[in-house]
Amino acid sequence: MAERSPRAPSSLRFKVAAASVVLVVTLVALELAARVIAPVIPGYKVAPEREEMVLLNSHPTRLWYTAPGVKRSAGFTASINALGLRGPLPADPKPADVPRILVVGDSSLFGHGVSDAETYPAQLERALLGRGIRAEVINGGTPGYSTEQTLRFLDEVGWGLQPDLLLIGNLWSDNNYDWFQDADLLHTVNTFSGPLASSALFRLSSTWLDRLKGGRGARIVSWTSNSQVPTSAGRRVPLPDYAANLAKMMAQATEHGAGALVLSLTNMERIDRGDRDDFSWHPYFLAQAEIVRWFQVPMVDAHVVFTTAPGAPSALFVDAMHPSGKGFALLAKATARLLGDGGWPERERYAPREEPFPGLSAEDAAETDVPAPLSPQEELFMHQERPLPPGTPSP
């Protein structure tokens, strides 16, 4: 048998080392080339000198949130606690003798344009106490949040608060038209959450592979030096997804031993012109009603409350969309009355039906290419310093 050459191992090591060098050089070259293309992923950007002043700030998994501190909000101050929620920090551990309500939704539930004491959760807590029900009502509303972001908030924060009742007010942000769908933006955040996210090559190749795979589902959203500003808009959360997300909240409430209640909001246009079926938001209210009927949970209808209230409806709003302190007072009293008359928290009336939602019958026929004004999405790529389409309001 011939003896093995003693030089073979060193030759093999040389080949491996040479291949490694070639690989590293190639990757570095590709990384540099990718940086010329400059792929960018969504990121809510706030200038460091403004972080202490602005209400919304960047969040790693939900795109944005209300950062802790005392912030200015539409002429009032908003006290944001360490969890990023408006109002006092909830007790931890949760008191055994005080039932807890968690309110979720967007700026209307957060309380745009009203003081801390005038928000819906704060007034609901006082209205319940007036009926002899001592409860803690937590404000989980965040400006601009859709059901997609609210589901993440519930997973990350909300269910850890151990609410006895989930009060759901999501609709306006979901039905809005905007540059990108929320599911795509959040999928992108998930994809680029690891240490490789800083690599331009990783961002570029992941985006390319995502587009190559085709099919349905959430897609990666990226931006390059050659990207064009979007010129059309779609629903932030398509109608079937909105209904599915509400159904998920109902199922999660059951899993966590909580009841559920839906708050259906309204606006000045619905009140002035009637609840017409040609409004762009009409299918979303139909979907909301389907969810309520299927899961057999109560609903507080702000449209009924406001249109039957004495006085001018304009006094119930701070603008065309957001309720005023007076409007919230009416909603809080209506909610407290519903809960009190329903025997909450003792009765099981608020437990969602456990059968899975069979699917939505309502259809979305409305189309537009006009994005929502003052959308938080405008901040997601603003650091690219690319001009927005003419007429787009500044955030």
Contacts in CASP RR format, 6 or more apart in sequence:
PFRMAT RR
TARGET T0000
AUTHOR 0000-0000-0000
METHOD contacts of the structure
MODEL  1
MAERSPRAPSSLRFKVAAASVVLVVTLVALELAARVIAPVIPGYKVAPER
EEMVLLNSHPTRLWYTAPGVKRSAGFTASINALGLRGPLPADPKPADVPR
ILVVGDSSLFGHGVSDAETYPAQLERALLGRGIRAEVINGGTPGYSTEQT
LRFLDEVGWGLQPDLLLIGNLWSDNNYDWFQDADLLHTVNTFSGPLASSA
LFRLSSTWLDRLKGGRGARIVSWTSNSQVPTSAGRRVPLPDYAANLAKMM
AQATEHGAGALVLSLTNMERIDRGDRDDFSWHPYFLAQAEIVRWFQVPMV
DAHVVFTTAPGAPSALFVDAMHPSGKGFALLAKATARLLGDGGWPERERY
APREEPFPGLSAEDAAETDVPAPLSPQEELFMHQERPLPPGTPSP
27 201 0 8 1.000
30 201 0 8 1.000
31 199 0 8 1.000
31 200 0 8 1.000
31 201 0 8 1.000
34 199 0 8 1.000
34 200 0 8 1.000
34 201 0 8 1.000
34 203 0 8 1.000
34 204 0 8 1.000
34 205 0 8 1.000
35 200 0 8 1.000
36 225 0 8 1.000
37 200 0 8 1.000
37 204 0 8 1.000
37 224 0 8 1.000
37 225 0 8 1.000
37 226 0 8 1.000
38 200 0 8 1.000
38 224 0 8 1.000
38 225 0 8 1.000
39 200 0 8 1.000
39 203 0 8 1.000
39 204 0 8 1.000
39 207 0 8 1.000
39 222 0 8 1.000
39 223 0 8 1.000
39 224 0 8 1.000
40 203 0 8 1.000
40 222 0 8 1.000
40 223 0 8 1.000
40 224 0 8 1.000
40 381 0 8 1.000
40 383 0 8 1.000
40 384 0 8 1.000
41 188 0 8 1.000
41 189 0 8 1.000
41 192 0 8 1.000
41 197 0 8 1.000
41 203 0 8 1.000
41 220 0 8 1.000
41 221 0 8 1.000
41 222 0 8 1.000
41 223 0 8 1.000
42 63 0 8 1.000
42 180 0 8 1.000
42 185 0 8 1.000
42 188 0 8 1.000
42 189 0 8 1.000
42 221 0 8 1.000
42 223 0 8 1.000
42 380 0 8 1.000
42 381 0 8 1.000
43 58 0 8 1.000
43 63 0 8 1.000
43 379 0 8 1.000
43 380 0 8 1.000
43 381 0 8 1.000
43 383 0 8 1.000
44 56 0 8 1.000
44 57 0 8 1.000
44 58 0 8 1.000
44 59 0 8 1.000
44 63 0 8 1.000
44 64 0 8 1.000
44 376 0 8 1.000
44 379 0 8 1.000
44 380 0 8 1.000
45 58 0 8 1.000
45 379 0 8 1.000
45 380 0 8 1.000
45 382 0 8 1.000
45 383 0 8 1.000
46 54 0 8 1.000
46 56 0 8 1.000
46 57 0 8 1.000
46 58 0 8 1.000
46 379 0 8 1.000
51 57 0 8 1.000
51 67 0 8 1.000
53 71 0 8 1.000
53 72 0 8 1.000
54 67 0 8 1.000
54 71 0 8 1.000
55 66 0 8 1.000
55 67 0 8 1.000
55 71 0 8 1.000
55 72 0 8 1.000
55 73 0 8 1.000
55 78 0 8 1.000
55 143 0 8 1.000
56 64 0 8 1.000
56 65 0 8 1.000
56 66 0 8 1.000
56 67 0 8 1.000
56 143 0 8 1.000
56 376 0 8 1.000
56 379 0 8 1.000
57 64 0 8 1.000
57 65 0 8 1.000
57 66 0 8 1.000
57 67 0 8 1.000
58 64 0 8 1.000
59 65 0 8 1.000
60 189 0 8 1.000
60 193 0 8 1.000
61 152 0 8 1.000
61 156 0 8 1.000
61 186 0 8 1.000
61 189 0 8 1.000
61 190 0 8 1.000
61 193 0 8 1.000
62 145 0 8 1.000
62 149 0 8 1.000
62 152 0 8 1.000
62 153 0 8 1.000
62 156 0 8 1.000
62 186 0 8 1.000
63 149 0 8 1.000
63 185 0 8 1.000
63 186 0 8 1.000
63 189 0 8 1.000
63 376 0 8 1.000
63 380 0 8 1.000
64 142 0 8 1.000
64 144 0 8 1.000
64 376 0 8 1.000
64 379 0 8 1.000
65 84 0 8 1.000
65 142 0 8 1.000
66 78 0 8 1.000
66 80 0 8 1.000
66 84 0 8 1.000
66 85 0 8 1.000
66 86 0 8 1.000
66 110 0 8 1.000
66 142 0 8 1.000
66 143 0 8 1.000
67 80 0 8 1.000
67 84 0 8 1.000
68 80 0 8 1.000
68 81 0 8 1.000
68 82 0 8 1.000
68 83 0 8 1.000
68 84 0 8 1.000
69 79 0 8 1.000
69 80 0 8 1.000
70 77 0 8 1.000
70 78 0 8 1.000
70 79 0 8 1.000
70 80 0 8 1.000
71 77 0 8 1.000
71 78 0 8 1.000
71 80 0 8 1.000
72 78 0 8 1.000
73 111 0 8 1.000
73 112 0 8 1.000
73 113 0 8 1.000
74 112 0 8 1.000
74 113 0 8 1.000
74 318 0 8 1.000
75 113 0 8 1.000
76 113 0 8 1.000
76 114 0 8 1.000
76 115 0 8 1.000
76 116 0 8 1.000
77 115 0 8 1.000
77 116 0 8 1.000
78 86 0 8 1.000
78 110 0 8 1.000
78 111 0 8 1.000
78 116 0 8 1.000
79 86 0 8 1.000
79 87 0 8 1.000
79 88 0 8 1.000
79 116 0 8 1.000
80 86 0 8 1.000
80 87 0 8 1.000
81 87 0 8 1.000
81 88 0 8 1.000
81 89 0 8 1.000
82 89 0 8 1.000
83 89 0 8 1.000
83 90 0 8 1.000
83 157 0 8 1.000
85 138 0 8 1.000
85 139 0 8 1.000
85 140 0 8 1.000
85 141 0 8 1.000
85 157 0 8 1.000
86 110 0 8 1.000
86 111 0 8 1.000
86 116 0 8 1.000
86 119 0 8 1.000
86 121 0 8 1.000
86 139 0 8 1.000
86 140 0 8 1.000
86 141 0 8 1.000
87 116 0 8 1.000
87 121 0 8 1.000
87 122 0 8 1.000
87 139 0 8 1.000
90 100 0 8 1.000
90 136 0 8 1.000
90 138 0 8 1.000
90 161 0 8 1.000
91 136 0 8 1.000
94 100 0 8 1.000
94 161 0 8 1.000
94 162 0 8 1.000
95 136 0 8 1.000
98 134 0 8 1.000
98 135 0 8 1.000
98 136 0 8 1.000
99 133 0 8 1.000
99 135 0 8 1.000
99 136 0 8 1.000
99 164 0 8 1.000
99 165 0 8 1.000
99 344 0 8 1.000
99 345 0 8 1.000
100 135 0 8 1.000
100 136 0 8 1.000
100 137 0 8 1.000
100 138 0 8 1.000
100 161 0 8 1.000
100 162 0 8 1.000
100 163 0 8 1.000
100 164 0 8 1.000
100 165 0 8 1.000
101 121 0 8 1.000
101 124 0 8 1.000
101 135 0 8 1.000
101 136 0 8 1.000
101 137 0 8 1.000
101 138 0 8 1.000
101 163 0 8 1.000
101 164 0 8 1.000
101 165 0 8 1.000
101 166 0 8 1.000
101 167 0 8 1.000
102 138 0 8 1.000
102 140 0 8 1.000
102 158 0 8 1.000
102 161 0 8 1.000
102 163 0 8 1.000
102 165 0 8 1.000
102 166 0 8 1.000
102 167 0 8 1.000
103 109 0 8 1.000
103 120 0 8 1.000
103 121 0 8 1.000
103 124 0 8 1.000
103 137 0 8 1.000
103 138 0 8 1.000
103 139 0 8 1.000
103 140 0 8 1.000
103 141 0 8 1.000
103 167 0 8 1.000
103 169 0 8 1.000
103 263 0 8 1.000
104 140 0 8 1.000
104 141 0 8 1.000
104 145 0 8 1.000
104 150 0 8 1.000
104 153 0 8 1.000
104 154 0 8 1.000
104 166 0 8 1.000
104 167 0 8 1.000
104 168 0 8 1.000
104 169 0 8 1.000
104 170 0 8 1.000
104 249 0 8 1.000
105 140 0 8 1.000
105 141 0 8 1.000
105 142 0 8 1.000
105 145 0 8 1.000
105 150 0 8 1.000
105 168 0 8 1.000
105 169 0 8 1.000
105 170 0 8 1.000
105 173 0 8 1.000
106 141 0 8 1.000
106 142 0 8 1.000
106 143 0 8 1.000
106 144 0 8 1.000
106 145 0 8 1.000
106 146 0 8 1.000
106 169 0 8 1.000
106 170 0 8 1.000
106 172 0 8 1.000
106 173 0 8 1.000
107 141 0 8 1.000
107 142 0 8 1.000
107 143 0 8 1.000
107 144 0 8 1.000
107 172 0 8 1.000
107 322 0 8 1.000
108 169 0 8 1.000
108 172 0 8 1.000
108 265 0 8 1.000
108 321 0 8 1.000
108 322 0 8 1.000
108 323 0 8 1.000
109 120 0 8 1.000
109 121 0 8 1.000
109 139 0 8 1.000
109 140 0 8 1.000
109 141 0 8 1.000
109 169 0 8 1.000
109 263 0 8 1.000
110 119 0 8 1.000
110 139 0 8 1.000
110 140 0 8 1.000
110 141 0 8 1.000
110 142 0 8 1.000
110 143 0 8 1.000
111 118 0 8 1.000
111 119 0 8 1.000
111 120 0 8 1.000
111 139 0 8 1.000
111 322 0 8 1.000
111 323 0 8 1.000
111 328 0 8 1.000
112 143 0 8 1.000
112 318 0 8 1.000
112 322 0 8 1.000
113 318 0 8 1.000
113 322 0 8 1.000
113 324 0 8 1.000
114 318 0 8 1.000
114 323 0 8 1.000
114 324 0 8 1.000
114 325 0 8 1.000
114 328 0 8 1.000
116 122 0 8 1.000
117 123 0 8 1.000
118 324 0 8 1.000
118 325 0 8 1.000
118 328 0 8 1.000
118 329 0 8 1.000
119 139 0 8 1.000
119 328 0 8 1.000
120 139 0 8 1.000
120 263 0 8 1.000
120 323 0 8 1.000
120 328 0 8 1.000
120 331 0 8 1.000
120 332 0 8 1.000
121 137 0 8 1.000
121 138 0 8 1.000
121 139 0 8 1.000
121 140 0 8 1.000
122 137 0 8 1.000
122 139 0 8 1.000
123 325 0 8 1.000
123 328 0 8 1.000
123 329 0 8 1.000
123 331 0 8 1.000
123 332 0 8 1.000
124 137 0 8 1.000
124 331 0 8 1.000
124 332 0 8 1.000
124 335 0 8 1.000
124 336 0 8 1.000
125 135 0 8 1.000
125 136 0 8 1.000
125 137 0 8 1.000
126 332 0 8 1.000
127 329 0 8 1.000
127 332 0 8 1.000
127 333 0 8 1.000
127 335 0 8 1.000
127 336 0 8 1.000
128 134 0 8 1.000
128 135 0 8 1.000
128 137 0 8 1.000
128 336 0 8 1.000
128 339 0 8 1.000
128 340 0 8 1.000
129 135 0 8 1.000
130 336 0 8 1.000
131 336 0 8 1.000
131 337 0 8 1.000
131 339 0 8 1.000
131 340 0 8 1.000
133 336 0 8 1.000
133 339 0 8 1.000
133 340 0 8 1.000
133 344 0 8 1.000
133 345 0 8 1.000
135 345 0 8 1.000
138 161 0 8 1.000
138 163 0 8 1.000
140 153 0 8 1.000
140 158 0 8 1.000
142 149 0 8 1.000
142 150 0 8 1.000
142 153 0 8 1.000
143 376 0 8 1.000
144 173 0 8 1.000
144 375 0 8 1.000
144 376 0 8 1.000
145 153 0 8 1.000
145 170 0 8 1.000
145 173 0 8 1.000
146 170 0 8 1.000
146 173 0 8 1.000
146 174 0 8 1.000
146 182 0 8 1.000
146 236 0 8 1.000
146 237 0 8 1.000
147 170 0 8 1.000
147 174 0 8 1.000
147 237 0 8 1.000
147 241 0 8 1.000
147 242 0 8 1.000
147 245 0 8 1.000
147 246 0 8 1.000
147 249 0 8 1.000
148 182 0 8 1.000
148 183 0 8 1.000
148 186 0 8 1.000
148 236 0 8 1.000
148 237 0 8 1.000
148 241 0 8 1.000
148 245 0 8 1.000
149 182 0 8 1.000
149 186 0 8 1.000
150 170 0 8 1.000
150 245 0 8 1.000
150 249 0 8 1.000
151 245 0 8 1.000
151 248 0 8 1.000
151 249 0 8 1.000
152 186 0 8 1.000
154 166 0 8 1.000
154 249 0 8 1.000
154 252 0 8 1.000
159 252 0 8 1.000
159 256 0 8 1.000
162 256 0 8 1.000
163 256 0 8 1.000
163 258 0 8 1.000
164 257 0 8 1.000
164 258 0 8 1.000
164 259 0 8 1.000
164 345 0 8 1.000
165 258 0 8 1.000
165 259 0 8 1.000
165 260 0 8 1.000
165 261 0 8 1.000
165 339 0 8 1.000
165 344 0 8 1.000
165 345 0 8 1.000
165 350 0 8 1.000
166 249 0 8 1.000
166 253 0 8 1.000
166 258 0 8 1.000
166 259 0 8 1.000
166 260 0 8 1.000
166 261 0 8 1.000
167 260 0 8 1.000
167 261 0 8 1.000
167 262 0 8 1.000
167 263 0 8 1.000
167 335 0 8 1.000
168 246 0 8 1.000
168 249 0 8 1.000
168 260 0 8 1.000
168 261 0 8 1.000
168 262 0 8 1.000
168 263 0 8 1.000
169 262 0 8 1.000
169 263 0 8 1.000
169 264 0 8 1.000
169 265 0 8 1.000
170 245 0 8 1.000
170 246 0 8 1.000
171 242 0 8 1.000
171 264 0 8 1.000
171 265 0 8 1.000
171 281 0 8 1.000
171 284 0 8 1.000
171 285 0 8 1.000
171 288 0 8 1.000
172 265 0 8 1.000
172 281 0 8 1.000
172 321 0 8 1.000
173 236 0 8 1.000
173 237 0 8 1.000
174 235 0 8 1.000
174 236 0 8 1.000
174 237 0 8 1.000
174 242 0 8 1.000
174 245 0 8 1.000
174 284 0 8 1.000
175 235 0 8 1.000
175 236 0 8 1.000
175 237 0 8 1.000
175 242 0 8 1.000
175 280 0 8 1.000
175 281 0 8 1.000
175 283 0 8 1.000
175 284 0 8 1.000
176 235 0 8 1.000
176 236 0 8 1.000
176 371 0 8 1.000
176 372 0 8 1.000
176 375 0 8 1.000
177 233 0 8 1.000
177 234 0 8 1.000
177 235 0 8 1.000
177 236 0 8 1.000
177 280 0 8 1.000
177 368 0 8 1.000
177 369 0 8 1.000
177 370 0 8 1.000
177 371 0 8 1.000
177 372 0 8 1.000
178 233 0 8 1.000
178 234 0 8 1.000
178 236 0 8 1.000
178 371 0 8 1.000
178 372 0 8 1.000
178 375 0 8 1.000
178 377 0 8 1.000
179 230 0 8 1.000
179 233 0 8 1.000
179 371 0 8 1.000
179 375 0 8 1.000
179 377 0 8 1.000
180 221 0 8 1.000
180 230 0 8 1.000
180 236 0 8 1.000
180 377 0 8 1.000
180 380 0 8 1.000
181 218 0 8 1.000
181 234 0 8 1.000
181 235 0 8 1.000
181 236 0 8 1.000
181 237 0 8 1.000
181 238 0 8 1.000
182 236 0 8 1.000
182 237 0 8 1.000
183 217 0 8 1.000
183 218 0 8 1.000
183 237 0 8 1.000
183 241 0 8 1.000
184 218 0 8 1.000
184 219 0 8 1.000
184 220 0 8 1.000
184 221 0 8 1.000
185 221 0 8 1.000
185 377 0 8 1.000
185 380 0 8 1.000
186 218 0 8 1.000
187 218 0 8 1.000
187 219 0 8 1.000
187 220 0 8 1.000
188 220 0 8 1.000
188 221 0 8 1.000
188 222 0 8 1.000
191 206 0 8 1.000
191 210 0 8 1.000
191 220 0 8 1.000
192 202 0 8 1.000
192 203 0 8 1.000
192 206 0 8 1.000
196 202 0 8 1.000
197 203 0 8 1.000
203 222 0 8 1.000
204 222 0 8 1.000
206 220 0 8 1.000
207 220 0 8 1.000
207 222 0 8 1.000
210 219 0 8 1.000
210 220 0 8 1.000
211 219 0 8 1.000
211 220 0 8 1.000
223 381 0 8 1.000
223 384 0 8 1.000
227 384 0 8 1.000
227 386 0 8 1.000
229 386 0 8 1.000
229 387 0 8 1.000
229 388 0 8 1.000
229 389 0 8 1.000
231 369 0 8 1.000
231 389 0 8 1.000
232 369 0 8 1.000
233 368 0 8 1.000
233 369 0 8 1.000
233 370 0 8 1.000
233 371 0 8 1.000
233 372 0 8 1.000
234 368 0 8 1.000
234 369 0 8 1.000
235 364 0 8 1.000
236 372 0 8 1.000
236 377 0 8 1.000
237 245 0 8 1.000
238 364 0 8 1.000
239 283 0 8 1.000
239 284 0 8 1.000
239 287 0 8 1.000
239 360 0 8 1.000
239 362 0 8 1.000
239 363 0 8 1.000
239 364 0 8 1.000
240 359 0 8 1.000
240 360 0 8 1.000
242 284 0 8 1.000
242 287 0 8 1.000
243 287 0 8 1.000
243 290 0 8 1.000
243 291 0 8 1.000
243 357 0 8 1.000
243 359 0 8 1.000
243 360 0 8 1.000
243 362 0 8 1.000
244 357 0 8 1.000
244 359 0 8 1.000
244 360 0 8 1.000
246 262 0 8 1.000
246 287 0 8 1.000
246 288 0 8 1.000
246 291 0 8 1.000
247 291 0 8 1.000
247 294 0 8 1.000
247 295 0 8 1.000
247 356 0 8 1.000
247 357 0 8 1.000
249 260 0 8 1.000
250 260 0 8 1.000
250 291 0 8 1.000
250 295 0 8 1.000
250 297 0 8 1.000
250 352 0 8 1.000
250 353 0 8 1.000
250 357 0 8 1.000
251 352 0 8 1.000
251 354 0 8 1.000
251 356 0 8 1.000
253 259 0 8 1.000
253 260 0 8 1.000
253 352 0 8 1.000
254 351 0 8 1.000
254 352 0 8 1.000
254 354 0 8 1.000
257 351 0 8 1.000
259 297 0 8 1.000
259 350 0 8 1.000
259 351 0 8 1.000
259 352 0 8 1.000
260 295 0 8 1.000
260 297 0 8 1.000
260 350 0 8 1.000
260 351 0 8 1.000
260 352 0 8 1.000
261 297 0 8 1.000
261 298 0 8 1.000
261 299 0 8 1.000
261 300 0 8 1.000
261 335 0 8 1.000
261 338 0 8 1.000
261 339 0 8 1.000
261 350 0 8 1.000
262 288 0 8 1.000
262 291 0 8 1.000
262 292 0 8 1.000
262 297 0 8 1.000
262 298 0 8 1.000
262 299 0 8 1.000
262 300 0 8 1.000
263 299 0 8 1.000
263 300 0 8 1.000
263 302 0 8 1.000
263 331 0 8 1.000
263 335 0 8 1.000
264 285 0 8 1.000
264 288 0 8 1.000
264 289 0 8 1.000
264 299 0 8 1.000
264 300 0 8 1.000
264 301 0 8 1.000
264 302 0 8 1.000
264 303 0 8 1.000
265 302 0 8 1.000
265 303 0 8 1.000
265 323 0 8 1.000
266 302 0 8 1.000
266 303 0 8 1.000
266 306 0 8 1.000
266 307 0 8 1.000
267 317 0 8 1.000
267 320 0 8 1.000
267 321 0 8 1.000
268 313 0 8 1.000
268 314 0 8 1.000
268 317 0 8 1.000
268 320 0 8 1.000
268 321 0 8 1.000
269 279 0 8 1.000
269 320 0 8 1.000
270 279 0 8 1.000
270 303 0 8 1.000
271 303 0 8 1.000
271 306 0 8 1.000
271 307 0 8 1.000
271 313 0 8 1.000
272 313 0 8 1.000
275 282 0 8 1.000
275 285 0 8 1.000
275 303 0 8 1.000
276 282 0 8 1.000
278 366 0 8 1.000
279 366 0 8 1.000
280 366 0 8 1.000
280 368 0 8 1.000
282 366 0 8 1.000
283 362 0 8 1.000
283 363 0 8 1.000
283 364 0 8 1.000
283 365 0 8 1.000
283 366 0 8 1.000
286 362 0 8 1.000
287 360 0 8 1.000
287 362 0 8 1.000
288 299 0 8 1.000
289 299 0 8 1.000
290 360 0 8 1.000
290 361 0 8 1.000
290 362 0 8 1.000
291 357 0 8 1.000
292 298 0 8 1.000
292 299 0 8 1.000
294 353 0 8 1.000
294 355 0 8 1.000
294 357 0 8 1.000
294 358 0 8 1.000
295 352 0 8 1.000
295 353 0 8 1.000
295 357 0 8 1.000
296 352 0 8 1.000
296 353 0 8 1.000
297 350 0 8 1.000
297 352 0 8 1.000
297 353 0 8 1.000
298 338 0 8 1.000
298 342 0 8 1.000
298 349 0 8 1.000
298 350 0 8 1.000
300 331 0 8 1.000
300 334 0 8 1.000
300 335 0 8 1.000
300 338 0 8 1.000
302 323 0 8 1.000
302 331 0 8 1.000
305 330 0 8 1.000
305 331 0 8 1.000
305 334 0 8 1.000
306 313 0 8 1.000
306 316 0 8 1.000
306 327 0 8 1.000
306 330 0 8 1.000
307 313 0 8 1.000
309 316 0 8 1.000
309 327 0 8 1.000
309 330 0 8 1.000
315 324 0 8 1.000
315 326 0 8 1.000
315 327 0 8 1.000
316 323 0 8 1.000
316 324 0 8 1.000
316 326 0 8 1.000
316 327 0 8 1.000
316 330 0 8 1.000
317 323 0 8 1.000
317 324 0 8 1.000
317 327 0 8 1.000
318 324 0 8 1.000
318 325 0 8 1.000
323 331 0 8 1.000
342 349 0 8 1.000
343 349 0 8 1.000
344 350 0 8 1.000
371 377 0 8 1.000
371 392 0 8 1.000
373 393 0 8 1.000
374 393 0 8 1.000
374 395 0 8 1.000
375 395 0 8 1.000
376 395 0 8 1.000
378 388 0 8 1.000
378 392 0 8 1.000
378 394 0 8 1.000
378 395 0 8 1.000
379 395 0 8 1.000
382 395 0 8 1.000
END
